[in-house]
Structures are given as structure tokens and as C-alpha cells.
């Protein structure tokens, strides 16, 4: 038998929870997970349990920000020729803004030290 995998608090996670999402919801979930810097499991658990998500700046988060900002720019260029901004795009823009605000606050806090 293989060794039990314990979480950070020493708990054995033996229950599996699964659910279905649409392709659009799956894409949005993947974008939010990438911007958070967390694993998908940790992101979903924190959101479901209404816990605060603290984004730690690291190369993976910066890369996700770069890709999501490029996607937003592509969407804005597409809208130049007519169309509407989707609710998913508004959610991504809001998440990018929240991450950037958090990074700004962290920088201001470090500068005051």
C-alpha cells in the first residue's frame, strides 16, 4: 500500500469531490487559478470555504499576468471592430486588477520599512 498524502496541516484527504463545468466556466476557472498562483485544488477549496486568497508574487504568477493581459489586449482589439465584452472577460480583468492592487500594497508596505 502506498504512503498516505497529508496536507500542510497533517490531515489525510480521503474524500473526492467532483463536478462538471462548461468549457467557458472551465476556461475561466483555469485563468483564475493561474492568476492566484495556487493549485486548482487549493484555489477551489479556499473559494468554497470563503477563505482569503493571498497571491504571492512569483515567476508563475507574473507569467500568468502577462498571458492574461495579452488575452485582454487581444479581446479589446477584437472589440474595436464591433462586439461586446463577455462576463468572463470582466471577471478576468477584475482578477488582474485585484492582483495588481495587492502587489502595489505590498510594494508600498516594503518601502515604508
N, C-alpha and C positions, 0 to 999 in steps of 0.2 A: 504494500500500500504506500502511496506517495505521502510526503510530508504535508501537513496542513499549512495553508497560507493564511497568515494572520494580518490584520490591518495595522495601521500605525498605533492603535490603542490596544493591541493584543487580542482583538476579537476575531473569532473564526467566522467567516461569512459563508454560511452553508445554504442560504436561500437564494434562488434565482428568480429575478423579476424580468419579464419581457413584455414588450408592447409593440404595436405596429404604428408606423407613421407614413405619411405620404412622401413622395420623393422631394417635394418642396420643403416639408417640415424636416425631413432628414438632412437636407442641404443646409437649412437654417441652423439646425442643431449642431451640425459639424462646424459651421462658421463660428458659432458662439463658443463652442468647446475650444477651437483653435485660438480664439482671442483671449480666452481665460487662462490658457497655459496649463490647465488641469487635464487629467484623463477624462474620458467621456463618463466613466462610472462616477468619479468624484464630482464632476460638474452636475450630473443629473441628481445625485444624492443631495448635494448642497441646495440645489434649486427646489427639489421636492420637500426638503425638510426646512425650507425658508431660512437657511443659514447664509451668512455673508460670504460672498466670493471675493477673495483678495487676490488680485493679479500681481504676481511677482515678475518684474521685467527680466526677461532672459532672451537669448537669441531666437528661441522658438516663437515667443510672443511677438517680437519685433518682426519676424518673417511673416507671421500671420497678419499683423497690422499692414505690412507692405502689400501683401496679396489682396487683402480686403479693400484697402484704399484704391488699388489698381482696379478692382472689380467695380467699386463705386464710380470711379472716373469713367470706366467703360460704359456703365449704365447712364451716366449723365450725358456722355457723348451721344448715346443712342436716343436719349430723350430730346436732344437738340432737333431731331427730325420728326418729332411727334411721339406721343405715348404718355404713359403715366408711371409714376414711381410706385412700386409694389409695397405692400405692407412689410414683406420680408426685408426689402432694401432699407426701409425706415428703421426696422429693428437692428439691422447690421450697423447703420450709421449711428444710431443711439448707443450701441455697444462700443463702437470705436471711440465715440466722444467720451463715454464713461471711463474707458481705459486710459485715454489721453489725459483726462482730468485727474485721474488718480496718479498718473505719472508726474503731472505738474505739481500736485500737492506734495508728493514725495520729494521732488527736487527742491521745492521751497522749504520744506522741513529740514532737509540736509544742509541747505545753505545757511539757515539760521543758527545751526550748531556751532 
